[in-house]
Amino acid sequence: MHDELVFDAHKDEIDIIKPLIIEGMRNAMPLDVPIEAEIGTGKNWLEAH
């Protein structure tokens, strides 16, 4: 499964919210397999990839 979420944040807050997002994605629900989560940043969707 592949999913993408887009968050708008002030650039000074990115380092604060990244671990929160990763933790939330990895632990959203209990599963028997690990969930991988990656974060890309940029001024727009294309830059973040």
Secondary structure, 3 states (H helix, E strand, C coil): CCCCCCCCCCHHHHHHHHHHHHHHHHCCCCCCCCCCCCCCCCCCCCCCC
